[in-house]
Amino acid sequence: MPHSAPTPDPWWRRAVIYQVYVRSFADGSGDGVGDLAGVRSRLPYLADLGVDAVWFTPWYRSPWADGGYDVADYRDIDPRFGTLAEAEALIAEAAALGIRTIVDVVPNHVSVEHPWFAEALAAAPGNPIRDRFWFHPGLGEHGDTMPTRWESSFGGSTWTRTADADGRSGEWYLHLFSADQPDLNWTDPTVRAEHEDVLRFWFDRGAAGIRIDSAALPVKDPALPEVPDAVEPGQHPHLDRDELHDIYRSWRTIADAYAEPRVLVGEVWLEDARRFADYLRPDEMHTAFNFDFMARPWQAKELRDAVVTTIDAHAPVGAPPTWVLSNHDVTRPVTRYGREDSSFAFASKRFGVPTDLLLGRRRARAAALLSGALPGALYLYQGDELGLPEVEDLPDTLREDPMHARSGGVDPGRDGCRVPLPWDGETPPFGFSPDSASAPPWLPQPADWAALTVAAQDADPASMLGLYRTMLALRRTDPDLATETLTWEGRNDDEVLTFRRGTRLLCVVNTGADPIDLPRHESALLASAPLPTATTLPAHAAAWLRVAPLTPDPAHLRNPEQHPTQGA
């Protein structure tokens, strides 16, 4: 009996997914704001980079109080970006280049300009139409006290008081983020039905999947208890509640109903690895972001612990891990890795933290090779492939992120990683907009970004862009990187981590301040910095080595003469 060909793994198990923050990617209209026309013009760049899919942060109609995550209409594109027809054309054009599209859905909240919220505000207390949100009387004799003391993810309170039709103070509404983002009440069946319809709307237009924002937040305890000092798993009043899994099982059923099943990607910020894995059971999400790895400091033991914890958490549910160094919410790696404390936490973001950009860039190059060598899916935030730093000197008058405003200016916010990309030229807008007569970019680009433009790095294999292109090409073609195996071997301590992928690829990462001896190998495929000798890996560097199999012919164990092509 003939043997059937093996079924290929689903594309998403080892995909390279590029995050596009539309407003800052490319401006096609000349108004200083990135748009769909700009993205369409740059699709060849993404194809050349070697990505398998593009994830778009919200491109829907929005008043833009929180970077588009305050959605007013899921079935329309924000006019600043273009039209629904342009989005459909973009999805088709990307697909023709072999690039799938993932769109963002925000189930926890909508905008205050969403029609549902306008209807709810116009209705009297007790009207069932208000049940789509969390309206609640205040505490105290006159209802002047907020229903709970829950803290916002953006800092400050989570409740805002409304006014009744007669002008008197009325009920309060819940918003775990800003007051412009009222939380939805998922006990209301119309909320669930609406989101299921939104999924079908975009799947029917060719979207290959959805990214689920704040996926552990939508369900609340209707009793609205305060957050206890010690929380039992599944019992937090507004985080990681067990009822969430029924929602995502229904979404998975919708995704699986398509001829090419669609993919569910969760933004799940949880410290409990077992609870995290529950979202990745075979009938729920396909993958979820790995924030533990991203938040770790540049220290081998910390990074190795994150890799081990991640792989161990995913193994019982059979889901692939994901690896990401940054996104539109996080300080860029070149800046973060240049700091004395190179870890990341929202609570510790402050102005005026010193950073060594040369050191940060060196570490960011090594981190790229580390994350690219790991089994699973790889996410890349726009501009990280160019080595862009965080822009930390934006004028306060131009900062739009509510995290900055709600912290009273203590938190610098997230605008610094959202500055428009530099494409070419010697001066701003660096090709972001079509010509010099265009409006200035919505956030100013540093004048010294001329050396970081795509054009400046394009022909230089030693540039950050050259490193990423070579790395992603090897990741796509090397048979060892096509496997899901990872074996720790060789030196693994506080400064060095070493692991084998497949049978013949070894990744060595030196997070220490001194050079180290490389293991014996046949050739160096790629290195994040020049190797001083064929047997030495410098400080804050990583290398991919071709090695003999685990049971080799001793004649093959020799030190190489070949040096990698990548420089610093």
Legacy VTK file of the C-alpha trace (Angstrom):
# vtk DataFile Version 3.0
C-alpha trace
ASCII
DATASET POLYDATA
POINTS 568 float
0.000 0.000 0.000
1.485 3.384 -0.957
2.269 5.809 1.826
0.464 9.132 1.801
2.544 12.296 1.966
2.827 13.772 5.464
0.427 16.587 6.198
2.362 19.850 6.424
2.185 21.725 9.695
-0.270 24.639 9.736
1.434 27.849 8.628
0.944 29.583 11.941
3.011 27.091 13.960
6.308 28.605 12.783
5.274 31.798 11.011
7.094 35.110 11.038
4.400 37.716 11.740
5.119 41.410 11.267
3.157 43.953 13.278
2.031 47.041 11.378
0.953 50.094 13.359
-0.787 51.680 10.383
-0.584 55.267 11.564
3.217 55.099 11.613
4.127 52.666 8.823
3.843 54.663 5.576
1.822 57.695 4.477
0.391 57.443 0.974
-1.799 60.552 1.020
0.660 63.153 2.266
-1.271 64.199 5.356
1.455 63.020 7.762
-0.538 59.984 8.926
0.182 56.436 7.815
-2.603 54.810 5.810
-3.592 51.754 3.802
-2.287 53.266 0.578
1.095 53.572 2.242
1.009 49.957 3.427
0.037 48.731 -0.042
2.972 50.591 -1.580
5.368 48.909 0.844
4.127 45.318 0.554
7.149 44.378 -1.611
9.387 45.439 1.268
7.593 43.050 3.602
7.795 40.242 1.055
11.527 40.866 0.635
11.993 40.888 4.405
10.541 37.384 4.470
7.414 37.599 6.615
4.553 35.111 6.448
1.795 37.328 7.821
1.049 40.893 8.852
-0.862 41.792 11.986
-2.574 45.173 11.785
-3.360 47.031 14.976
-6.924 48.447 14.835
-7.646 50.207 11.561
-11.328 50.748 12.308
-13.277 53.982 12.650
-12.241 55.501 15.982
-11.873 58.879 17.752
-8.317 57.722 18.496
-8.330 58.225 22.241
-6.129 55.129 22.669
-4.312 54.486 19.419
-7.409 53.060 17.736
-8.152 50.564 20.496
-11.276 52.592 21.198
-13.319 51.196 18.303
-16.422 53.032 17.108
-17.265 50.745 14.153
-15.707 47.350 13.443
-17.144 47.187 9.939
-15.575 50.373 8.625
-12.037 51.658 8.161
-11.060 54.919 9.817
-11.195 57.628 7.116
-7.680 58.699 8.050
-6.492 55.308 6.834
-8.706 54.781 3.805
-11.782 52.747 2.981
-13.129 49.251 3.454
-12.541 48.603 -0.259
-8.866 49.523 0.225
-8.594 47.118 3.151
-10.059 44.335 1.037
-7.613 45.176 -1.774
-4.701 45.195 0.681
-5.644 41.751 2.015
-5.805 40.390 -1.538
-2.558 42.036 -2.666
-0.707 40.767 0.396
-2.055 37.259 -0.208
-0.764 37.392 -3.784
2.717 37.940 -2.308
2.284 35.024 0.095
1.521 37.248 3.090
-1.529 36.537 5.221
-3.425 39.199 7.182
-4.347 39.211 10.870
-6.695 41.913 12.175
-7.144 43.157 15.725
-10.361 42.679 17.707
-10.908 44.332 21.099
-13.572 42.393 23.041
-13.160 44.143 26.381
-14.448 47.593 25.413
-15.546 49.961 22.664
-15.333 53.707 22.135
-17.640 56.220 23.794
-18.536 57.080 20.186
-19.765 53.568 19.434
-23.505 53.673 18.633
-24.235 51.213 21.413
-22.824 53.502 24.076
-24.645 56.535 22.712
-27.896 54.555 22.888
-27.109 53.431 26.427
-26.409 56.959 27.627
-29.669 58.170 26.106
-31.656 55.413 27.836
-32.936 55.679 31.388
-31.397 53.561 34.155
-32.952 50.100 34.131
-33.436 50.058 30.345
-32.154 46.683 29.028
-30.140 48.448 26.329
-27.765 49.601 29.048
-27.000 45.957 29.898
-24.394 45.892 27.132
-22.169 47.882 29.505
-21.453 47.991 33.231
-23.669 50.798 34.498
-24.018 50.782 38.266
-25.282 53.105 40.992
-22.621 54.711 43.123
-22.138 53.948 46.781
-23.114 56.190 49.650
-26.274 58.174 50.364
-26.044 60.202 47.171
-24.209 57.667 45.015
-21.098 59.838 44.974
-18.663 56.997 45.616
-17.433 54.709 42.829
-18.888 51.174 42.893
-15.429 49.614 43.334
-11.839 50.651 43.962
-10.523 48.720 40.961
-7.463 50.333 39.380
-7.207 51.135 35.679
-4.546 49.559 33.479
-3.728 53.154 32.534
-3.598 54.378 36.125
-6.360 56.094 38.048
-9.976 55.112 38.548
-12.059 52.655 36.546
-15.436 54.362 36.905
-16.916 57.540 35.420
-20.221 59.052 36.496
-22.873 59.897 33.928
-25.562 62.557 33.932
-29.265 61.756 33.656
-31.517 63.454 31.127
-32.514 66.075 33.709
-28.870 66.968 34.274
-28.561 65.374 37.683
-25.674 63.010 38.427
-26.553 59.481 37.433
-25.017 56.024 37.412
-21.374 55.172 36.919
-19.919 53.128 34.043
-16.901 50.837 34.168
-13.740 51.272 32.087
-10.674 49.221 32.900
-8.704 51.500 30.579
-9.585 55.149 29.863
-12.978 56.803 30.323
-13.199 56.865 26.514
-13.322 53.029 26.516
-16.422 51.720 28.323
-16.200 48.022 29.147
-18.673 45.652 27.536
-20.815 43.322 29.624
-20.308 39.814 28.267
-23.272 38.438 30.184
-25.448 40.223 27.603
-26.119 37.898 24.628
-26.064 40.728 22.090
-22.430 41.448 22.976
-21.460 37.884 22.244
-23.471 37.728 19.021
-22.012 41.014 17.787
-18.428 39.865 18.171
-19.103 36.549 16.488
-20.543 38.479 13.558
-17.483 40.767 13.472
-15.224 37.718 13.230
-17.192 36.387 10.264
-17.180 39.842 8.651
-13.375 39.922 8.476
-12.871 36.219 7.840
-15.222 36.513 4.865
-13.005 39.317 3.518
-9.931 37.139 3.569
-8.406 37.811 6.968
-6.407 34.743 7.982
-6.912 35.342 11.677
-7.566 37.750 14.503
-5.443 39.008 17.340
-7.534 39.265 20.519
-6.668 42.337 22.565
-6.600 42.066 26.375
-7.967 38.560 26.012
-8.042 37.790 29.745
-10.167 40.823 30.707
-13.651 40.829 29.108
-15.565 38.802 31.734
-16.291 40.371 35.141
-17.836 39.073 38.323
-21.388 40.553 38.279
-21.193 41.029 42.049
-18.367 43.560 41.527
-16.308 42.548 44.576
-13.085 44.299 45.450
-9.837 42.630 44.410
-8.722 40.482 47.373
-5.151 40.399 48.647
-4.900 36.723 47.673
-6.776 35.670 44.561
-7.721 32.059 43.882
-7.256 30.984 40.228
-10.274 32.020 38.196
-11.701 34.139 41.003
-10.254 37.568 40.238
-13.212 39.937 39.738
-12.076 41.130 36.289
-9.072 39.079 35.151
-8.732 35.524 33.810
-12.177 34.361 34.819
-13.143 30.812 33.904
-16.173 31.970 31.926
-13.847 33.390 29.259
-13.049 29.969 27.866
-16.583 29.379 26.686
-16.343 32.567 24.603
-13.126 31.513 22.918
-14.393 27.987 22.289
-17.264 29.508 20.329
-14.826 31.707 18.406
-12.697 28.647 17.597
-15.758 26.921 16.157
-16.275 29.889 13.846
-12.603 29.963 12.832
-12.540 26.228 12.105
-15.612 26.429 9.867
-13.629 27.996 6.993
-12.008 25.953 4.233
-8.675 27.298 5.414
-9.231 27.489 9.163
-8.665 30.951 10.570
-6.276 31.585 13.448
-6.946 33.016 16.914
-4.003 34.816 18.566
-4.456 35.966 22.139
-2.902 38.851 24.031
-2.806 37.070 27.375
-0.845 38.813 30.150
-0.749 36.198 32.930
1.997 35.158 35.323
0.502 31.711 35.988
1.870 29.460 33.210
-0.813 26.822 33.713
-3.639 29.347 33.513
-1.975 30.842 30.434
-1.905 27.435 28.748
-5.627 26.966 29.381
-6.307 29.532 26.638
-4.377 27.338 24.181
-6.278 24.112 24.586
-7.092 22.466 21.237
-10.596 23.939 21.100
-9.625 27.512 22.066
-6.890 29.847 20.739
-4.156 28.654 18.434
-1.378 30.809 19.909
-0.847 33.571 22.467
1.824 36.199 22.943
4.737 35.319 25.197
5.267 38.419 27.289
7.480 36.698 29.864
10.322 36.315 27.360
9.971 39.907 26.153
10.051 41.343 29.677
13.186 39.520 30.868
16.493 41.352 31.305
19.503 40.704 29.090
20.899 37.917 31.219
21.371 34.349 30.033
19.841 32.596 33.021
16.758 34.846 32.951
16.256 34.321 29.228
16.779 30.574 29.497
14.275 30.363 32.336
11.733 32.191 30.157
12.336 29.794 27.264
12.002 26.723 29.484
8.879 28.053 31.209
7.292 28.926 27.877
7.993 25.596 26.187
6.904 23.640 29.254
3.629 25.605 29.449
2.793 24.978 25.793
3.724 21.304 25.667
0.652 19.858 27.462
-1.762 21.608 25.078
0.284 21.044 21.916
0.384 24.735 21.003
3.469 26.386 19.512
5.227 29.024 21.592
5.561 32.571 20.311
8.542 34.877 20.679
8.487 38.649 20.574
10.961 41.349 21.602
8.597 44.327 21.511
5.334 45.755 20.208
3.441 49.050 20.030
3.142 49.152 23.844
6.731 48.402 24.811
10.028 50.323 24.942
12.033 49.380 21.852
14.799 46.776 22.381
17.694 49.003 21.294
16.823 51.404 24.107
15.664 48.857 26.668
18.709 46.603 26.341
21.036 49.578 26.779
19.840 50.267 30.305
21.199 49.062 33.599
17.834 47.399 34.201
17.068 45.897 30.791
13.846 44.187 31.858
10.448 45.650 31.036
7.504 46.504 33.273
4.864 49.156 32.721
5.031 50.200 36.373
8.724 51.097 36.146
8.617 53.207 32.971
9.957 56.647 33.802
11.498 59.654 32.107
15.235 60.234 32.246
16.474 56.635 32.525
20.003 56.541 31.045
20.634 54.208 28.121
23.724 53.192 26.144
22.419 52.888 22.580
25.583 51.243 21.241
25.326 48.524 23.879
21.575 48.305 23.370
21.952 47.865 19.614
24.577 45.150 20.099
22.309 43.271 22.516
19.253 43.784 20.304
21.107 42.171 17.378
21.964 39.173 19.546
18.403 38.997 20.878
17.135 38.874 17.288
19.202 35.739 16.616
18.135 34.212 19.924
14.419 34.729 19.298
14.738 33.701 15.644
16.355 30.404 16.595
13.605 29.316 18.981
10.875 26.870 17.902
7.420 28.306 17.230
6.152 31.579 15.788
8.141 34.802 15.696
6.578 38.277 15.962
8.407 41.360 14.734
7.298 44.921 15.471
7.751 47.408 12.659
11.051 49.259 12.885
12.823 46.762 15.114
14.361 45.289 11.952
15.873 48.752 11.400
17.231 49.017 14.938
15.125 52.058 15.744
15.523 53.357 19.303
12.739 54.637 21.502
12.147 58.345 20.875
12.278 59.732 24.384
12.369 63.493 23.787
8.958 63.999 22.204
7.345 67.301 23.233
4.690 66.716 25.866
2.238 68.679 23.732
2.468 65.974 21.060
2.136 62.964 23.325
-1.250 61.335 22.833
-1.003 58.127 24.826
-3.480 58.107 27.747
-0.892 56.339 29.924
1.106 59.578 29.923
-1.871 61.810 30.699
-3.428 59.571 33.354
-0.102 59.237 35.208
0.169 63.004 35.506
3.149 62.937 33.158
5.179 60.499 35.267
4.881 57.685 32.716
6.339 58.686 29.322
3.632 56.662 27.644
3.943 54.570 24.511
4.284 57.212 21.800
8.067 56.825 21.734
7.852 53.436 20.024
5.166 54.666 17.594
7.160 57.328 15.756
6.744 56.997 11.945
9.239 54.790 10.118
12.158 56.220 8.123
12.291 54.865 4.561
14.834 56.995 2.685
16.440 60.425 2.428
18.667 62.528 4.638
16.056 64.593 6.486
12.560 64.074 7.937
10.088 62.777 6.923
12.607 60.246 5.547
10.251 59.002 2.841
7.413 58.321 5.283
5.229 60.712 3.259
5.329 60.987 -0.546
7.085 64.342 -0.992
8.476 67.409 0.721
5.170 69.222 0.333
3.450 66.697 2.575
2.309 67.561 6.069
4.882 66.724 8.754
4.524 63.266 10.353
2.044 63.109 13.211
4.986 62.471 15.544
8.384 64.006 14.746
11.250 61.751 13.688
14.732 62.375 15.106
17.006 64.186 12.639
19.740 61.582 13.156
17.648 58.730 11.735
19.174 59.162 8.258
21.551 56.250 8.924
18.630 54.029 9.996
16.414 54.379 6.909
15.535 51.338 4.851
17.473 52.816 1.919
20.597 53.416 4.010
20.587 49.828 5.302
19.295 48.155 2.157
22.612 47.271 0.521
24.574 46.688 3.720
24.541 43.038 4.854
26.094 44.126 8.155
23.185 46.442 8.994
20.355 45.526 11.335
18.071 45.145 8.305
20.640 42.917 6.609
20.878 40.781 9.743
17.105 40.343 9.915
16.796 39.503 6.216
19.511 36.845 6.423
18.140 35.478 9.674
14.585 35.191 8.354
15.795 33.559 5.115
17.710 30.923 7.078
14.763 30.439 9.386
12.585 29.718 6.364
14.977 27.363 4.561
17.109 25.589 7.142
15.669 22.114 7.854
16.809 22.150 11.481
14.824 25.332 12.139
11.747 23.684 10.616
11.597 21.257 13.528
9.993 21.897 16.910
12.862 20.397 18.899
15.199 22.289 21.211
17.970 20.606 23.218
20.104 22.433 25.773
23.748 21.429 25.525
27.194 22.853 26.073
27.698 25.870 28.280
24.591 27.195 30.023
25.118 29.506 32.976
24.517 33.093 34.106
26.197 34.562 31.018
25.848 32.007 28.219
23.025 29.942 26.804
23.507 27.220 24.209
20.929 25.040 22.509
20.634 22.754 19.505
17.825 22.946 16.976
17.163 19.785 15.007
20.346 17.812 14.510
22.955 20.242 13.228
22.200 23.852 14.210
23.598 25.244 17.432
22.666 28.688 18.795
25.114 30.267 21.238
24.312 33.523 23.023
26.823 35.425 25.143
25.120 37.965 27.408
28.316 38.599 29.360
30.864 41.401 29.082
33.771 39.165 27.985
34.384 37.020 24.889
33.867 33.270 25.162
35.153 30.215 23.324
32.752 28.819 20.775
31.959 25.106 20.761
33.510 23.067 17.975
31.620 23.524 14.762
31.900 23.052 11.024
30.862 26.570 9.991
29.316 29.723 11.330
26.029 30.392 9.545
25.290 33.759 11.057
26.545 35.994 13.867
25.217 39.191 15.342
28.710 40.709 15.550
32.059 40.045 13.814
33.866 37.046 15.251
37.409 38.057 16.260
38.513 34.507 15.479
36.711 31.448 14.174
36.581 30.095 17.707
35.576 33.226 19.673
32.185 34.833 20.304
32.478 38.429 21.547
30.513 39.974 24.384
26.782 40.583 23.930
26.615 38.550 20.750
24.966 35.444 19.327
25.884 32.968 16.612
24.210 30.191 14.668
26.649 27.352 14.073
26.536 24.321 11.835
27.693 21.411 13.970
28.100 17.716 13.542
25.202 15.448 14.534
25.055 14.217 18.102
26.777 10.956 17.093
29.319 12.314 14.619
32.281 10.915 12.786
35.218 12.390 14.782
36.812 13.503 11.514
34.037 16.051 11.153
34.802 17.747 14.438
37.114 20.509 13.375
37.399 24.213 13.931
36.127 26.237 11.010
37.962 28.479 8.604
34.717 30.086 7.422
33.528 33.301 9.057
29.905 34.504 9.080
28.920 37.220 6.675
27.156 39.449 9.218
28.905 42.302 10.959
27.995 44.612 13.782
LINES 1 569
568 0 1 2 3 4 5 6 7 8 9 10 11 12 13 14 15 16 17 18 19 20 21 22 23 24 25 26 27 28 29 30 31 32 33 34 35 36 37 38 39 40 41 42 43 44 45 46 47 48 49 50 51 52 53 54 55 56 57 58 59 60 61 62 63 64 65 66 67 68 69 70 71 72 73 74 75 76 77 78 79 80 81 82 83 84 85 86 87 88 89 90 91 92 93 94 95 96 97 98 99 100 101 102 103 104 105 106 107 108 109 110 111 112 113 114 115 116 117 118 119 120 121 122 123 124 125 126 127 128 129 130 131 132 133 134 135 136 137 138 139 140 141 142 143 144 145 146 147 148 149 150 151 152 153 154 155 156 157 158 159 160 161 162 163 164 165 166 167 168 169 170 171 172 173 174 175 176 177 178 179 180 181 182 183 184 185 186 187 188 189 190 191 192 193 194 195 196 197 198 199 200 201 202 203 204 205 206 207 208 209 210 211 212 213 214 215 216 217 218 219 220 221 222 223 224 225 226 227 228 229 230 231 232 233 234 235 236 237 238 239 240 241 242 243 244 245 246 247 248 249 250 251 252 253 254 255 256 257 258 259 260 261 262 263 264 265 266 267 268 269 270 271 272 273 274 275 276 277 278 279 280 281 282 283 284 285 286 287 288 289 290 291 292 293 294 295 296 297 298 299 300 301 302 303 304 305 306 307 308 309 310 311 312 313 314 315 316 317 318 319 320 321 322 323 324 325 326 327 328 329 330 331 332 333 334 335 336 337 338 339 340 341 342 343 344 345 346 347 348 349 350 351 352 353 354 355 356 357 358 359 360 361 362 363 364 365 366 367 368 369 370 371 372 373 374 375 376 377 378 379 380 381 382 383 384 385 386 387 388 389 390 391 392 393 394 395 396 397 398 399 400 401 402 403 404 405 406 407 408 409 410 411 412 413 414 415 416 417 418 419 420 421 422 423 424 425 426 427 428 429 430 431 432 433 434 435 436 437 438 439 440 441 442 443 444 445 446 447 448 449 450 451 452 453 454 455 456 457 458 459 460 461 462 463 464 465 466 467 468 469 470 471 472 473 474 475 476 477 478 479 480 481 482 483 484 485 486 487 488 489 490 491 492 493 494 495 496 497 498 499 500 501 502 503 504 505 506 507 508 509 510 511 512 513 514 515 516 517 518 519 520 521 522 523 524 525 526 527 528 529 530 531 532 533 534 535 536 537 538 539 540 541 542 543 544 545 546 547 548 549 550 551 552 553 554 555 556 557 558 559 560 561 562 563 564 565 566 567
